[in-house]
Amino acid sequence: MTALLAQLLATDRQADRVVPPTGHTAWLTTFTAGAMTFLAVFALALSLATGRLAARWSEALANTATIRISAPPEQMQQQTDTVLALLATTPGIASSRALTDDEQKTLLAPWFGPDLPVEALPLPRLIEVTETGEGYDSEGLRQRLAAEAPGAVLDDHTRWRRPLATAAARLNLLAGLSILLIGAAMAAMITLAANAALAANAQVIRVLRLVGAQDDYIAAAFVRRFTLRALAGAAAGAAAGMIGISLLPAVDEAGGFLTGLGFQGAGWLLPLALPPVAGLVALFATRAAAFRKLREVQ
């Protein structure tokens, strides 16, 4: 690896003349590396945003539960008082309170509008429960509720947290697979460009061999030129991707839906690692293509 990097950094103008400085192979390599790195920046941003979204929602649902009371209007207050008294004596419950009509109206407003007549509808009463760090016995609490307040149903948010964690894990996996596919596509395109350049210079390669040039010397010229092209293109693509991410609306401007899609804090340093990775992909892809093509050229 060290030898390859030293070979890459070394400058040999005579060897560099073997590789055409312009033409379709030059722009194809640079454009491919830039476009793929640009896409990788967004895949990385999506992965990080997904993790933040799951963490925020999980944190909001953690250590909380909801009790829904469905009862006839004349029994609603009695069952509410019974449940609150029961919760006050339940180990692991830090606090509990019944939501007011205004609070329930606010919860339903996104679906039914702000003018929903809550007081005229037979809506269940919601009780917000906050648990201690040690937690409580949910099954035992359900049994006590069934005995003392038959209309009360405990929702410990497990059915909300589990899908969130699953969705976040799958989105992170998809983002990782996307980055791997992007790298594979870039390697394939650079390999094709290197093969085209080697085929176009077959006669030059034969002449170099006649004068004593070794395949390592010839391959080094292609590896160096194509790797530097890919590195330059990837740097431009990463810069464009970071600019695009920075132009996305902020959380408050997007109503919280985008959840701050992008990078935060030290996360802005992550896209800077993509150009070196792209350079390494180009280095190994070009080196393999060069030696394979040189074996074919006689």
VENWO-V643153 format. One record per pair of residues at least 6 apart in sequence whose C-alpha atoms are under 7 Angstrom apart, sorted by the first residue. I is the first residue (numbers start at 1). J is the second residue. Records with the same first field share a line. If there is no record, write none. Layout:
I=J  J
//
This chain:
7=220
8=224
15=218  221
16=221
18=221
19=197  221  222
25=193  197
28=193
29=190  193  229  230
30=229  230  232  233
31=233
32=186  189
33=186  230  233  234  278
34=233  234  236  237
35=237
36=182  186
37=234  237  238  274
38=237  238  240  241
40=179  182
41=238  241  271
42=241
43=175  178  179
44=175
45=261  262  263
46=261  262
47=171  172  175
49=259  260  261  262
50=168  171
51=168
53=259
54=164  165  168
58=161
61=157
63=130  131  132
64=129  130  131  156
65=128  129  130  155  156  157
66=126  127  128  129  154  155  156
67=126  127  128  152  153  154  155
68=124  125  126  127  152  153  154
69=124  125  126  151  152  153
70=124  125  151  152
71=151
79=149
82=149
83=149
84=96
87=93  96
91=136
92=131  132  134  135  136
93=130  131  132  136
94=130  131  132
95=129  130  131
96=127  128  129  130
97=127  128  129
98=126  127  128
99=126  127  128
101=118
105=116  118
142=154
145=152
187=281  282  285
190=282  286
191=285  286  289
194=286  289  290
195=289  293
198=293
202=297
219=287  290  291
223=283  286  287
226=282
227=279  282  283
230=278  279  282
231=275  276  278  279
234=275  278
235=275
238=271
245=262
250=260
251=258  259  260
//
